[in-house]
Amino acid sequence: MKIKVNTIYSIFFSIILLSQLYIPSFKFNIFLQIGVLLLFLVIPNNKIAVKTLLKLSPLLIIVLLGILIGFIYSNKIGVFIKDLFYFIKPVIGIILGYLFFKKTDNFKLFLKTIILTGLASALVHLIIVLFFTNFLSGSVSQLREFTKDNFLELFAIILLFFSEDYLETPLFSKKRKLQILIILFISAILYFSRTMFVAGILMVMAVKGYTVITARTVKLIALLLLSISLLYVYLFSVKLERNAVGFNGFLYKLKMAPGEIFISKINREDHRKLWDHWRAYEASRAITLMQENPMSFLVGTGLGSEINLKFYSPLGDGKKGLKYISEIHNGYIFVFYKTGLIGILFYLFFLIKLYRTSYFQNNYISNLISGIGLFYFFSSLIITGMFNKRDIVVLVLGGLLFFKSVENQLNERK
């Protein structure tokens, strides 16, 4: 009976993950997660540990600060509510992941759930690529028309590839493991995602313990930085067209990545250059607006505040486009704009705490949590980090935090 109940919990968790990936409605997903969380809270003996709640306090402080400043400035109620759900989403996701796997209390089931759900997602992606895109054209933009990235598949690969070093018995037979890995790898490659590429490197380094600063890892990081420098020397030495197909199209996107984030002085009328530097433009507009109210640098502009783009961009569903936006790609500037220096410091504090987990105990679970901290350090630059409305990593993090708490309790008893 217990196995059947655990399987039901596992299926529900998979549904939430897949819903987050494939149902585009943010409202549907956030209300689904809130509804499931409320259901968990009425189940007897299903409480979250106080220590884990304390770990989430930096995120809760950011939410409360944003609410307070939003009320002070009387920001638009509709945008305020939307921002509130954006900022509370990572807290809900972490608690959900924690409570789901507290009910099962089975680390192997946790791993299998992530891996098999990632496999299902990979199969869906391959069907989309083969039958709903012009696969033979070799155009990266066409291959990515329906699917931008998928970190569930990335984590499935990491968990499947490295879990056997931690477990006493394997999750799958060698043949089945190889089959799943091949499908996941092919699907992951076909996303042509720069973010997945870098995140994959960070997670592998974290799991192997190479992100803990030692003399050895400093040399490894220096070698990695040198390799990246040489790569960009090559990229800027060859001519890559904006509309290049296949691997050259991916290289062009890789070449433009730094400028897209950091180069903001561009002509808005030149749409080709504007879209190549869109993330930087959004961020620069936010900082410019904050200069009009210096106090906002300390406490932000609050939930419900918007960023004036100074022109109607072809975003959203309207024919005219959007002139005012609430969410931007740069997660650091997003948090800074809404909650100021205080908010961004709490956000960085939370990410640093995640990263430092492997310093206290250098093992598989600790290294995975540490790797997620590094993942968010990176993804906050380009896809809003923890506050990305499609993010599924917080759910994985919640499960890992539960198993970490169990591990800590066992160590305390020894």
N, C-alpha and C positions, 0 to 999 in steps of 0.2 A: 504493500500500500504506500509506503514511504517513497519508493522509487517512482510510482505513478504521480504522486503529488509533486515531487521534484521536477518530473518531466513537464508537468503542467506549468509550473513556474518558469521553467526554461523556455517553453513555447511562448508564453506571454512576454517574456523579456525579448525574445527574437522578434515578435510582432512590433514591439515598441521601437526596436532598432531599425527594422525595415520600413516602418511607417515614417520614421524620421528621415530616412534616405529617399523614399519614393513618393510620399504624399507631400506635394509642394505647399500645402496650407500650414503656415506657422500656427494659426489659431487652433486648427484641429489637433496638431501634435502637442501643443502646450496644454490644452484642456484634457487631452488623453492622459498625459503624464500627471497632471494635477489630480485627475479623477482616480487613477491607479494609486497615487500616493495617499489620497484620503482613505481609500479602501484599505491600504496597508496599516494606516494609523488606528483603525478600529479593530484590527486583528489583535487578539491578546498576545502578550509576550513577544511583541515585535517592535522593540524600541531601539533607537540608535544610541550608541555609547556616547557619554558626555564628552570624552576626549575627542571623538570624531566631530561632534558638533562644534567644539572649540576650534578645531582645525578649519571649519567653515566660517568662523566669525569674521575674517577679513572680507569675505564676499558679502556677508550680511551687512557689515558696516558700510560698504560701498552702496548697497541698495538703499539703506536708511538715509545716507547722506544725499543721494540723488533725489529721494522722495522729499526730504526737507527743503532742499534748494529749489526743487520744482514747484513746491507750494509757495515758497517765498516770492518767486518770480511769476506766479500764476500762469504757468505754461499751459499750452493747449491740452485739454483733458484727454482727447483722443490719442494724441501723440504720447502723452504722459503714460497712459495705460499700456500702449504698445512697448514703450521703453521699459516699463516696470516688468513686463513679461520677459523681455530680452535679458534684463539684469538678474532676474530671479531664476531663469532657466538653468544655469549651471548648478545652483544649489539644489533645485528639484532633481536634476539628473543624477547628481552624486548620491543624494539620499535614496533615490529609487534603486540605483545599482547596489547600494549598500544593503537595503532591506530585502531586495530580491534574493540575494545570495546569502543573506543571514538566514532566510527561511530554508534554503537548501543545505547550507553549510558543507558544500562539497566542491573543492577546488577543481577537481577533474571535470565536474559538470560545468563549472564556469568556463573553463578552457574550451571544452567541446561546444558549448553554446555559442561562444564568440566565433570559433573556427567554422562550425557548420552554417551559422548564419552568414558569415563572410563568404562561404562557398556558394550558398544560395544566391547571394548578391552578385557574385562573380558570374554565375550562370545567366542571371538576368541581364547583366551588362554585356556579355558576349552575344546574347540573342539580340539585344538592342543594336549593337555595333554591326552585326552581320545582316540583319533584316530591316533595320529602320534608319540606317545611315548609308551614305555612298562610300562604302568601305574601300572599294577598288580605286577611288579617286586619290587616295593617299593624303587628302587634306586633313590636317590636324584639327582645324576649326570645325569641319563637318563631323569628324569622329567624336568631337567633344560637344556637339550640339545639344545632346540630351544628358550627358554625363560629364561633369567637370572633374570630380575627384571622389575618392571613396576610402576613408581612413579605417572603416570597418575591415575591408579586405587587407589593408596594410597591417593592422593589428592581428588579423587571423594568420597572416604569414609569419609574423614575429612569434606569436604564441605557439604555432605548430612547429616551427623550425627549432626553437630553443627550449621547449617545455620538457623534453625528455631528459635534459641534463638535471632537472629539478625533481622530476617524478620518479617513483620507484618502479612503476610499470608504465609502458607506453600507452598513449591515447588510442592509437590506430596501428594496424599492421604496417610493415614497411612499404608494402605495395600500395595500400590505401593512402598512406601518408604522401607518397610520391605523386599519386594521381591528384590528390587535393592540391598539393603545392604547385603542380604544373598548371592547373586551371587558374589558381589564384595569381600566379606570376604572369600568365598571359593576359589575364584581365587587367591586372595592375599596370602593366606596360602600356596597354592600349588606352589608358586614360591620358597619357602624355602630360602628366601633371608635374609641374616643377615642385609644387608643395609636397606632394607624396614622395618625390625623389629625395628631397632634402630630409623630410621627416623620417623616411626609411633609414637613412644613414645615421641620423641622431638616435633612433630607437635601437638599432643594432649596436652602436657604440655604448649606449646606456646599459643594455642587457649584458654585454660582455664586461661591464665595469670600467670601460675606458673613459667615462665622463667624470669619474672621481679624480680630482687633480692630484697627480703624483708626477715624479720625474719622468716616468715612462709615458704617461698619458699626455704630458706637455709636448713630448717629442712627436707623439702620434698626431696631436692636434695641429702642431706646426707643419707636419707633413701634409695633413689634409688641407690646411690653408694655402700651402704652396701649390698643391694640386689644383685647387680652385682658382688661384691666381693665374696659373699657366693655362687653365681652361679658358679664362676670360681674355687672356692675351691672344689665344688662338681665335676666339669668337670675334674679337674686334679687328683681327687681321684678315678675315675672310668676308666676302660679300654674301650676306644672307638677306633674301627678300622677305618682305612682310607677309606675303601670301604664299610663301614656299610650302611645298607639300612634303609629307612623310617626315623623316627624321630631321631634315633641314628646317621644317616649320617649327619643330620642338626646339631646335637650337636657337632659332630667332627669338622665341619666347624666353628662353634662358638668357640670351644676350640682353634682352630688354628689361629683365627682372629688377636689377638695381635701380635703373632710371625710373621705372614704374613706381617704385616706392619713395625715392628720395628727390628726384628732379621735378620741382613744382613750377618753375618759371617757364611757362609755355604760352603760346598764343591760343586762346580759346577758339578762335575761328578756324584754326588748322586742326580739324577733327582727327586726322590720322595721328598726329603727335599727341593730341589730348587724350585719346584712348590708350595710347602707349604709356602715358604717365598719369592715368586717371586716379590711382590711389594717392599719389603725391598731391594732386590738385585738390581732392577732397580734404585731405589733412591740412593743406595750406589755407584753405578757406575757413576751416574751423579755428585755426590759430589766429587768423586775421580778425574774425568776429570776436574772439576773446579779448583782443587788444582794446576793443571799445569799452570793456568793463574789466579793469585790471583785477578786481576782486575775484573774477571767475577763474583766474589762474590758481587761486588757492582752493576754492570750493566748487568750481565748475558753474555751468549754466543750468544744471538740474535736469531731471527726467522731464521729457516733454519739449525740450528745446530743439530747435531745428537749425540746419546749416543752409545758408543762402548761397547757391551755386553761381548766382549772377547771370544765369541763362537757363533756358529750358532744355534739359538733357533728355535724350531718348530712353528714359528709364520708366519703369512701371507700365501700367496697362493703358493709360490715357493717350490720346492722339497728340496732345500738346506736349507731353513730357513732364518732367518734374523740375521745379526750380528750387524747392525746399526739400531737404532730406533729413532724416533723423539718424539713420545708421550709416557708418562708413566702414571701409575695408580695414583701415589701420586700427586695430583694437586698442593700442596704447593711446592714440589720439581720441578715439571714441570714449574711453573711460575718462581721459583727461578733460575732454570738452564737457562731459556731463557732471563730473565730480571733482575736477581740479587736481591739484598736487596731492591733496589728502587721499583721494580715491586711487590715483595711480600708484602711490606708495604702498597702499594696502594690497593692491593687485600684485605688485612686484613681490611684496612680502609673502603672499600666498604661493606664488610660483616658486620662489626661492625655497620655501619650506618643502614643497614637493620635490624639488631637485635635490635637496640635502638629505632626503630619506636614505639614499644609498651610503651616505657617510656614516650613519649610525649602525647600519647592518647591511653589509654588502652581499645580498643574495638575490634570487630571481625576482621575488615580489617587490622588494625594495628598489631594485634596479628598474623594473617596469614603471613604478610610480615616479622615480627620478626622471626616467625618459619622457614620461608624459609632461612633467614640469618643463623640460627642455623643448618638447614639442610645442607647448603653449607659448614659450618665449619666442619661438620662431613664427608660429602661425598667427600670433597677435600682430605681427607686422603686415600681414597680407590678407587674412580672412577673418579678422575680428577676434581671433583666439577663442577663449571660453564662451564669448558672447555671440558666437556665430549661431544663427537660428537653425542651421542644419547639423550642428556638431553632435556627434554620438560618443565622442571620447569620454565625456563626463560620466556617462553611464558605465563605461568600462572602468574608469577611475573609481567610481563608487564601490564596485565589486572588489577591486584590488584593496581599497582601504578597509573593507570588512575583513578580508583574509589577513591583512597586515595586523589588524587589531587582535585577531585570534592568535597569530604568531607571537605578538607581544605578550599576550596573557600567558601563553605557554612558557615563554622565556622567564617571565616573572615568577612562575611557580617552581622553576628549577633551582 
